[in-house]
Amino acid sequence: MFLMASSAIPAKNGNREISLTVQVWKEGSSHVAYNPELDVSSCGKTPSQAKTKLKEAVSLFLEEASRMGTLDEILAESGFERRGKIYKQRPILVREKLRLAIPAT
């Protein structure tokens, strides 16, 4: 099972806003929620719980980066551009699957 959606982290108290990709899959008895743009993941017993925990983990990551003064740099390196109070992902020009041979061990 694999789900993909976009999730918004809303602005609070005049803060900025960002929309991020969420991928969810099942791993054993747990569900993993992953944000590829920031390379952050979390897990839970259900897809909903995993997404809730991911939102918390990403929020904490963004808060800490802001506190350290590295938020704008991190988001720029992750492919986002700031437009006022909203961060938008740069347009993706090509999205495709790449198939490679894996060397035998």
N, CA, C and O atoms as CSV, one atom per row, in Angstrom:
chain,resi,resn,atom,element,x,y,z
A,1,MET,N,N,0.844,-1.176,0.000
A,1,MET,CA,C,0.000,0.000,0.000
A,1,MET,C,C,0.886,1.235,0.000
A,1,MET,O,O,1.827,1.339,0.787
A,2,PHE,N,N,0.580,2.160,-0.881
A,2,PHE,CA,C,1.361,3.384,-0.999
A,2,PHE,C,C,0.406,4.514,-1.325
A,2,PHE,O,O,-0.327,4.441,-2.311
A,3,LEU,N,N,0.406,5.548,-0.519
A,3,LEU,CA,C,-0.433,6.721,-0.727
A,3,LEU,C,C,0.469,7.927,-0.907
A,3,LEU,O,O,1.535,8.000,-0.295
A,4,MET,N,N,0.054,8.876,-1.740
A,4,MET,CA,C,0.819,10.102,-1.879
A,4,MET,C,C,-0.159,11.269,-1.898
A,4,MET,O,O,-1.170,11.231,-2.597
A,5,ALA,N,N,0.144,12.282,-1.140
A,5,ALA,CA,C,-0.722,13.459,-1.063
A,5,ALA,C,C,0.116,14.677,-0.765
A,5,ALA,O,O,1.302,14.577,-0.451
A,6,SER,N,N,-0.507,15.812,-0.867
A,6,SER,CA,C,0.142,17.062,-0.483
A,6,SER,C,C,-0.515,17.535,0.802
A,6,SER,O,O,-1.739,17.514,0.927
A,7,SER,N,N,0.289,17.955,1.739
A,7,SER,CA,C,-0.232,18.396,3.027
A,7,SER,C,C,0.307,19.787,3.320
A,7,SER,O,O,1.484,20.072,3.096
A,8,ALA,N,N,-0.559,20.638,3.817
A,8,ALA,CA,C,-0.146,22.017,4.118
A,8,ALA,C,C,0.110,22.159,5.605
A,8,ALA,O,O,-0.659,21.667,6.431
A,9,ILE,N,N,1.189,22.833,5.935
A,9,ILE,CA,C,1.448,23.213,7.324
A,9,ILE,C,C,1.023,24.668,7.411
A,9,ILE,O,O,1.694,25.544,6.867
A,10,PRO,N,N,-0.102,24.937,8.101
A,10,PRO,CA,C,-0.677,26.280,8.100
A,10,PRO,C,C,0.152,27.298,8.867
A,10,PRO,O,O,0.899,26.972,9.790
A,11,ALA,N,N,-0.009,28.525,8.450
A,11,ALA,CA,C,0.668,29.632,9.130
A,11,ALA,C,C,-0.041,29.934,10.442
A,11,ALA,O,O,-1.269,29.912,10.517
A,12,LYS,N,N,0.747,30.217,11.476
A,12,LYS,CA,C,0.206,30.600,12.778
A,12,LYS,C,C,0.839,31.914,13.187
A,12,LYS,O,O,2.029,32.132,12.961
A,13,ASN,N,N,0.060,32.779,13.778
A,13,ASN,CA,C,0.572,34.036,14.335
A,13,ASN,C,C,1.443,34.807,13.340
A,13,ASN,O,O,2.511,35.303,13.701
A,14,GLY,N,N,0.988,34.906,12.093
A,14,GLY,CA,C,1.743,35.674,11.107
A,14,GLY,C,C,2.936,34.923,10.532
A,14,GLY,O,O,3.736,35.505,9.800
A,15,ASN,N,N,3.065,33.642,10.850
A,15,ASN,CA,C,4.162,32.848,10.302
A,15,ASN,C,C,3.927,32.560,8.827
A,15,ASN,O,O,2.904,32.951,8.264
A,16,ARG,N,N,4.872,31.880,8.212
A,16,ARG,CA,C,4.774,31.519,6.801
A,16,ARG,C,C,4.096,30.164,6.653
A,16,ARG,O,O,3.839,29.485,7.648
A,17,GLU,N,N,3.805,29.767,5.420
A,17,GLU,CA,C,3.089,28.528,5.133
A,17,GLU,C,C,3.821,27.755,4.043
A,17,GLU,O,O,4.455,28.339,3.164
A,18,ILE,N,N,3.721,26.413,4.118
A,18,ILE,CA,C,4.363,25.559,3.125
A,18,ILE,C,C,3.488,24.332,2.873
A,18,ILE,O,O,2.848,23.824,3.794
A,19,SER,N,N,3.461,23.858,1.627
A,19,SER,CA,C,2.776,22.615,1.270
A,19,SER,C,C,3.834,21.587,0.919
A,19,SER,O,O,4.753,21.861,0.149
A,20,LEU,N,N,3.694,20.403,1.490
A,20,LEU,CA,C,4.697,19.350,1.328
A,20,LEU,C,C,4.062,18.046,0.850
A,20,LEU,O,O,2.870,17.812,1.049
A,21,THR,N,N,4.860,17.220,0.230
A,21,THR,CA,C,4.428,15.892,-0.207
A,21,THR,C,C,4.477,14.921,0.960
A,21,THR,O,O,5.408,14.949,1.765
A,22,VAL,N,N,3.473,14.063,1.048
A,22,VAL,CA,C,3.449,13.007,2.050
A,22,VAL,C,C,3.279,11.679,1.330
A,22,VAL,O,O,2.334,11.502,0.561
A,23,GLN,N,N,4.184,10.753,1.573
A,23,GLN,CA,C,4.095,9.392,1.048
A,23,GLN,C,C,3.892,8.461,2.234
A,23,GLN,O,O,4.568,8.595,3.254
A,24,VAL,N,N,2.962,7.516,2.104
A,24,VAL,CA,C,2.682,6.578,3.195
A,24,VAL,C,C,2.733,5.169,2.651
A,24,VAL,O,O,2.154,4.874,1.605
A,25,TRP,N,N,3.431,4.296,3.369
A,25,TRP,CA,C,3.445,2.877,3.014
A,25,TRP,C,C,3.453,2.038,4.282
A,25,TRP,O,O,3.712,2.531,5.380
A,26,LYS,N,N,3.161,0.762,4.097
A,26,LYS,CA,C,3.123,-0.156,5.233
A,26,LYS,C,C,4.461,-0.884,5.313
A,26,LYS,O,O,4.996,-1.353,4.308
A,27,GLU,N,N,4.976,-0.964,6.511
A,27,GLU,CA,C,6.247,-1.638,6.768
A,27,GLU,C,C,6.025,-2.537,7.979
A,27,GLU,O,O,6.007,-2.058,9.113
A,28,GLY,N,N,5.858,-3.830,7.747
A,28,GLY,CA,C,5.508,-4.739,8.836
A,28,GLY,C,C,4.119,-4.388,9.337
A,28,GLY,O,O,3.173,-4.305,8.553
A,29,SER,N,N,3.995,-4.182,10.638
A,29,SER,CA,C,2.692,-3.821,11.204
A,29,SER,C,C,2.525,-2.313,11.353
A,29,SER,O,O,1.484,-1.853,11.823
A,30,SER,N,N,3.528,-1.540,10.962
A,30,SER,CA,C,3.485,-0.075,11.081
A,30,SER,C,C,3.245,0.574,9.728
A,30,SER,O,O,3.469,-0.034,8.681
A,31,HIS,N,N,2.793,1.801,9.765
A,31,HIS,CA,C,2.678,2.629,8.570
A,31,HIS,C,C,3.729,3.728,8.677
A,31,HIS,O,O,3.894,4.346,9.729
A,32,VAL,N,N,4.430,3.960,7.585
A,32,VAL,CA,C,5.481,4.985,7.541
A,32,VAL,C,C,4.976,6.149,6.707
A,32,VAL,O,O,4.478,5.954,5.598
A,33,ALA,N,N,5.102,7.346,7.229
A,33,ALA,CA,C,4.789,8.580,6.499
A,33,ALA,C,C,6.109,9.300,6.259
A,33,ALA,O,O,6.910,9.472,7.178
A,34,TYR,N,N,6.329,9.720,5.014
A,34,TYR,CA,C,7.614,10.270,4.617
A,34,TYR,C,C,7.410,11.552,3.808
A,34,TYR,O,O,6.539,11.614,2.940
A,35,ASN,N,N,8.203,12.549,4.094
A,35,ASN,CA,C,8.232,13.777,3.316
A,35,ASN,C,C,9.553,13.834,2.560
A,35,ASN,O,O,10.596,14.096,3.160
A,36,PRO,N,N,9.523,13.586,1.226
A,36,PRO,CA,C,10.772,13.534,0.463
A,36,PRO,C,C,11.490,14.874,0.320
A,36,PRO,O,O,12.717,14.897,0.220
A,37,GLU,N,N,10.764,15.985,0.307
A,37,GLU,CA,C,11.422,17.289,0.127
A,37,GLU,C,C,12.385,17.590,1.275
A,37,GLU,O,O,13.477,18.109,1.044
A,38,LEU,N,N,11.996,17.275,2.492
A,38,LEU,CA,C,12.837,17.565,3.655
A,38,LEU,C,C,13.506,16.319,4.216
A,38,LEU,O,O,14.290,16.410,5.162
A,39,ASP,N,N,13.207,15.156,3.644
A,39,ASP,CA,C,13.772,13.879,4.079
A,39,ASP,C,C,13.464,13.608,5.554
A,39,ASP,O,O,14.349,13.254,6.333
A,40,VAL,N,N,12.187,13.783,5.919
A,40,VAL,CA,C,11.723,13.548,7.285
A,40,VAL,C,C,10.659,12.456,7.234
A,40,VAL,O,O,9.814,12.449,6.339
A,41,SER,N,N,10.700,11.529,8.202
A,41,SER,CA,C,9.694,10.475,8.246
A,41,SER,C,C,9.261,10.217,9.678
A,41,SER,O,O,9.924,10.619,10.634
A,42,SER,N,N,8.130,9.537,9.799
A,42,SER,CA,C,7.610,9.116,11.086
A,42,SER,C,C,6.744,7.894,10.848
A,42,SER,O,O,6.514,7.513,9.700
A,43,CYS,N,N,6.264,7.277,11.911
A,43,CYS,CA,C,5.442,6.081,11.724
A,43,CYS,C,C,4.310,6.052,12.748
A,43,CYS,O,O,4.322,6.778,13.742
A,44,GLY,N,N,3.336,5.190,12.473
A,44,GLY,CA,C,2.203,5.027,13.361
A,44,GLY,C,C,1.492,3.726,13.064
A,44,GLY,O,O,1.841,3.015,12.121
A,45,LYS,N,N,0.490,3.417,13.875
A,45,LYS,CA,C,-0.270,2.179,13.699
A,45,LYS,C,C,-1.201,2.241,12.497
A,45,LYS,O,O,-1.541,1.207,11.921
A,46,THR,N,N,-1.621,3.456,12.110
A,46,THR,CA,C,-2.510,3.657,10.966
A,46,THR,C,C,-1.904,4.724,10.057
A,46,THR,O,O,-1.035,5.482,10.489
A,47,PRO,N,N,-2.353,4.791,8.800
A,47,PRO,CA,C,-1.863,5.863,7.930
A,47,PRO,C,C,-2.128,7.249,8.519
A,47,PRO,O,O,-1.275,8.133,8.443
A,48,SER,N,N,-3.303,7.434,9.100
A,48,SER,CA,C,-3.659,8.723,9.685
A,48,SER,C,C,-2.729,9.081,10.845
A,48,SER,O,O,-2.277,10.222,10.947
A,49,GLN,N,N,-2.445,8.123,11.710
A,49,GLN,CA,C,-1.554,8.372,12.843
A,49,GLN,C,C,-0.138,8.677,12.352
A,49,GLN,O,O,0.533,9.558,12.890
A,50,ALA,N,N,0.312,7.951,11.332
A,50,ALA,CA,C,1.649,8.198,10.788
A,50,ALA,C,C,1.738,9.602,10.210
A,50,ALA,O,O,2.745,10.282,10.408
A,51,LYS,N,N,0.701,10.055,9.495
A,51,LYS,CA,C,0.698,11.404,8.929
A,51,LYS,C,C,0.660,12.466,10.023
A,51,LYS,O,O,1.324,13.496,9.906
A,52,THR,N,N,-0.103,12.229,11.075
A,52,THR,CA,C,-0.153,13.173,12.192
A,52,THR,C,C,1.220,13.301,12.841
A,52,THR,O,O,1.670,14.406,13.144
A,53,LYS,N,N,1.882,12.168,13.053
A,53,LYS,CA,C,3.219,12.195,13.658
A,53,LYS,C,C,4.244,12.837,12.724
A,53,LYS,O,O,5.164,13.511,13.188
A,54,LEU,N,N,4.093,12.635,11.410
A,54,LEU,CA,C,4.993,13.273,10.451
A,54,LEU,C,C,4.812,14.786,10.492
A,54,LEU,O,O,5.793,15.530,10.478
A,55,LYS,N,N,3.571,15.240,10.544
A,55,LYS,CA,C,3.317,16.682,10.605
A,55,LYS,C,C,3.986,17.291,11.836
A,55,LYS,O,O,4.554,18.381,11.766
A,56,GLU,N,N,3.915,16.581,12.964
A,56,GLU,CA,C,4.571,17.050,14.185
A,56,GLU,C,C,6.089,17.085,14.011
A,56,GLU,O,O,6.743,18.053,14.399
A,57,ALA,N,N,6.650,16.008,13.416
A,57,ALA,CA,C,8.103,15.942,13.223
A,57,ALA,C,C,8.584,17.048,12.282
A,57,ALA,O,O,9.604,17.686,12.545
A,58,VAL,N,N,7.855,17.276,11.191
A,58,VAL,CA,C,8.247,18.329,10.245
A,58,VAL,C,C,8.121,19.697,10.902
A,58,VAL,O,O,8.993,20.548,10.727
A,59,SER,N,N,7.049,19.920,11.654
A,59,SER,CA,C,6.866,21.200,12.348
A,59,SER,C,C,8.018,21.475,13.310
A,59,SER,O,O,8.535,22.591,13.362
A,60,LEU,N,N,8.420,20.452,14.073
A,60,LEU,CA,C,9.544,20.612,14.997
A,60,LEU,C,C,10.847,20.883,14.243
A,60,LEU,O,O,11.655,21.709,14.668
A,61,PHE,N,N,11.046,20.189,13.132
A,61,PHE,CA,C,12.231,20.396,12.298
A,61,PHE,C,C,12.279,21.841,11.795
A,61,PHE,O,O,13.317,22.499,11.867
A,62,LEU,N,N,11.133,22.329,11.281
A,62,LEU,CA,C,11.081,23.696,10.753
A,62,LEU,C,C,11.271,24.733,11.857
A,62,LEU,O,O,11.951,25.739,11.651
A,63,GLU,N,N,10.676,24.496,13.025
A,63,GLU,CA,C,10.846,25.413,14.155
A,63,GLU,C,C,12.307,25.492,14.588
A,63,GLU,O,O,12.823,26.580,14.844
A,64,GLU,N,N,12.968,24.349,14.670
A,64,GLU,CA,C,14.375,24.337,15.081
A,64,GLU,C,C,15.258,25.014,14.039
A,64,GLU,O,O,16.171,25.762,14.391
A,65,ALA,N,N,14.992,24.755,12.752
A,65,ALA,CA,C,15.764,25.405,11.690
A,65,ALA,C,C,15.563,26.918,11.738
A,65,ALA,O,O,16.509,27.677,11.526
A,66,SER,N,N,14.349,27.353,12.013
A,66,SER,CA,C,14.072,28.788,12.139
A,66,SER,C,C,14.830,29.377,13.327
A,66,SER,O,O,15.427,30.448,13.225
A,67,ARG,N,N,14.798,28.664,14.453
A,67,ARG,CA,C,15.495,29.116,15.659
A,67,ARG,C,C,16.993,29.253,15.412
A,67,ARG,O,O,17.637,30.167,15.927
A,68,MET,N,N,17.544,28.327,14.613
A,68,MET,CA,C,18.982,28.337,14.324
A,68,MET,C,C,19.355,29.311,13.205
A,68,MET,O,O,20.537,29.545,12.951
A,69,GLY,N,N,18.339,29.883,12.532
A,69,GLY,CA,C,18.611,30.819,11.448
A,69,GLY,C,C,18.953,30.158,10.126
A,69,GLY,O,O,19.523,30.804,9.248
A,70,THR,N,N,18.615,28.871,9.962
A,70,THR,CA,C,18.965,28.149,8.737
A,70,THR,C,C,17.741,27.763,7.904
A,70,THR,O,O,17.882,27.067,6.899
A,71,LEU,N,N,16.556,28.198,8.299
A,71,LEU,CA,C,15.326,27.764,7.630
A,71,LEU,C,C,15.303,28.137,6.151
A,71,LEU,O,O,15.043,27.280,5.308
A,72,ASP,N,N,15.568,29.393,5.824
A,72,ASP,CA,C,15.534,29.816,4.420
A,72,ASP,C,C,16.529,29.029,3.578
A,72,ASP,O,O,16.218,28.639,2.453
A,73,GLU,N,N,17.712,28.796,4.110
A,73,GLU,CA,C,18.738,28.037,3.390
A,73,GLU,C,C,18.290,26.586,3.161
A,73,GLU,O,O,18.432,26.060,2.057
A,74,ILE,N,N,17.756,25.949,4.193
A,74,ILE,CA,C,17.278,24.565,4.079
A,74,ILE,C,C,16.169,24.454,3.047
A,74,ILE,O,O,16.182,23.553,2.208
A,75,LEU,N,N,15.208,25.372,3.110
A,75,LEU,CA,C,14.091,25.307,2.172
A,75,LEU,C,C,14.545,25.590,0.741
A,75,LEU,O,O,14.035,24.974,-0.196
A,76,ALA,N,N,15.486,26.503,0.557
A,76,ALA,CA,C,16.019,26.770,-0.784
A,76,ALA,C,C,16.731,25.539,-1.333
A,76,ALA,O,O,16.565,25.194,-2.503
A,77,GLU,N,N,17.523,24.875,-0.493
A,77,GLU,CA,C,18.227,23.660,-0.917
A,77,GLU,C,C,17.257,22.508,-1.193
A,77,GLU,O,O,17.581,21.582,-1.937
A,78,SER,N,N,16.069,22.571,-0.589
A,78,SER,CA,C,15.057,21.527,-0.783
A,78,SER,C,C,14.139,21.841,-1.962
A,78,SER,O,O,13.187,21.102,-2.216
A,79,GLY,N,N,14.412,22.923,-2.681
A,79,GLY,CA,C,13.654,23.232,-3.890
A,79,GLY,C,C,12.481,24.169,-3.706
A,79,GLY,O,O,11.568,24.171,-4.533
A,80,PHE,N,N,12.473,24.969,-2.646
A,80,PHE,CA,C,11.370,25.892,-2.398
A,80,PHE,C,C,11.809,27.324,-2.633
A,80,PHE,O,O,12.969,27.681,-2.427
A,81,GLU,N,N,10.850,28.143,-3.072
A,81,GLU,CA,C,11.059,29.573,-3.236
A,81,GLU,C,C,10.055,30.296,-2.354
A,81,GLU,O,O,8.894,29.898,-2.268
A,82,ARG,N,N,10.503,31.353,-1.704
A,82,ARG,CA,C,9.604,32.124,-0.848
A,82,ARG,C,C,8.881,33.170,-1.678
A,82,ARG,O,O,9.500,33.941,-2.412
A,83,ARG,N,N,7.553,33.183,-1.548
A,83,ARG,CA,C,6.712,34.189,-2.203
A,83,ARG,C,C,5.826,34.802,-1.129
A,83,ARG,O,O,4.743,34.297,-0.834
A,84,GLY,N,N,6.295,35.882,-0.559
A,84,GLY,CA,C,5.578,36.500,0.556
A,84,GLY,C,C,5.647,35.595,1.767
A,84,GLY,O,O,6.734,35.246,2.228
A,85,LYS,N,N,4.479,35.209,2.287
A,85,LYS,CA,C,4.432,34.332,3.456
A,85,LYS,C,C,4.280,32.861,3.080
A,85,LYS,O,O,4.094,32.012,3.951
A,86,ILE,N,N,4.359,32.560,1.783
A,86,ILE,CA,C,4.178,31.184,1.327
A,86,ILE,C,C,5.445,30.697,0.645
A,86,ILE,O,O,6.060,31.417,-0.142
A,87,TYR,N,N,5.828,29.456,0.959
A,87,TYR,CA,C,6.922,28.799,0.249
A,87,TYR,C,C,6.305,27.890,-0.799
A,87,TYR,O,O,5.441,27.071,-0.486
A,88,LYS,N,N,6.745,28.031,-2.043
A,88,LYS,CA,C,6.252,27.204,-3.142
A,88,LYS,C,C,7.423,26.400,-3.688
A,88,LYS,O,O,8.553,26.881,-3.779
A,89,GLN,N,N,7.112,25.161,-4.047
A,89,GLN,CA,C,8.145,24.321,-4.642
A,89,GLN,C,C,8.415,24.795,-6.063
A,89,GLN,O,O,7.490,25.133,-6.802
A,90,ARG,N,N,9.686,24.816,-6.437
A,90,ARG,CA,C,10.018,25.179,-7.809
A,90,ARG,C,C,9.339,24.202,-8.756
A,90,ARG,O,O,9.190,23.027,-8.420
A,91,PRO,N,N,8.925,24.658,-9.927
A,91,PRO,CA,C,8.260,23.750,-10.872
A,91,PRO,C,C,9.179,22.600,-11.270
A,91,PRO,O,O,10.350,22.799,-11.592
A,92,ILE,N,N,8.625,21.407,-11.238
A,92,ILE,CA,C,9.376,20.222,-11.653
A,92,ILE,C,C,9.220,20.087,-13.157
A,92,ILE,O,O,8.101,19.987,-13.659
A,93,LEU,N,N,10.321,20.083,-13.872
A,93,LEU,CA,C,10.294,20.030,-15.324
A,93,LEU,C,C,10.141,18.609,-15.843
A,93,LEU,O,O,9.487,18.390,-16.863
A,94,VAL,N,N,10.735,17.644,-15.154
A,94,VAL,CA,C,10.654,16.246,-15.581
A,94,VAL,C,C,10.487,15.376,-14.348
A,94,VAL,O,O,11.208,15.535,-13.363
A,95,ARG,N,N,9.543,14.464,-14.406
A,95,ARG,CA,C,9.370,13.469,-13.342
A,95,ARG,C,C,9.212,12.133,-14.048
A,95,ARG,O,O,8.261,11.919,-14.800
A,96,GLU,N,N,10.161,11.235,-13.796
A,96,GLU,CA,C,10.112,9.929,-14.426
A,96,GLU,C,C,10.802,8.904,-13.551
A,96,GLU,O,O,11.521,9.257,-12.617
A,97,LYS,N,N,10.588,7.662,-13.847
A,97,LYS,CA,C,11.262,6.576,-13.141
A,97,LYS,C,C,12.520,6.229,-13.901
A,97,LYS,O,O,12.532,6.232,-15.132
A,98,LEU,N,N,13.576,5.931,-13.175
A,98,LEU,CA,C,14.855,5.547,-13.758
A,98,LEU,C,C,15.123,4.120,-13.355
A,98,LEU,O,O,15.113,3.801,-12.166
A,99,ARG,N,N,15.364,3.252,-14.319
A,99,ARG,CA,C,15.597,1.840,-14.036
A,99,ARG,C,C,17.081,1.535,-14.252
A,99,ARG,O,O,17.630,1.798,-15.321
A,100,LEU,N,N,17.723,0.974,-13.216
A,100,LEU,CA,C,19.146,0.654,-13.273
A,100,LEU,C,C,19.362,-0.788,-12.843
A,100,LEU,O,O,18.578,-1.345,-12.075
A,101,ALA,N,N,20.417,-1.374,-13.340
A,101,ALA,CA,C,20.809,-2.715,-12.907
A,101,ALA,C,C,21.567,-2.580,-11.585
A,101,ALA,O,O,22.345,-1.644,-11.400
A,102,ILE,N,N,21.338,-3.507,-10.683
A,102,ILE,CA,C,22.046,-3.536,-9.405
A,102,ILE,C,C,23.127,-4.602,-9.514
A,102,ILE,O,O,22.836,-5.752,-9.845
A,103,PRO,N,N,24.382,-4.224,-9.236
A,103,PRO,CA,C,25.470,-5.207,-9.343
A,103,PRO,C,C,25.242,-6.401,-8.416
A,103,PRO,O,O,24.758,-6.245,-7.294
A,104,ALA,N,N,25.590,-7.576,-8.891
A,104,ALA,CA,C,25.477,-8.780,-8.087
A,104,ALA,C,C,26.553,-8.749,-7.005
A,104,ALA,O,O,27.651,-8.234,-7.216
A,105,THR,N,N,26.219,-9.310,-5.843
A,105,THR,CA,C,27.203,-9.347,-4.759
A,105,THR,C,C,27.765,-10.728,-4.584
A,105,THR,O,O,28.609,-10.945,-3.714
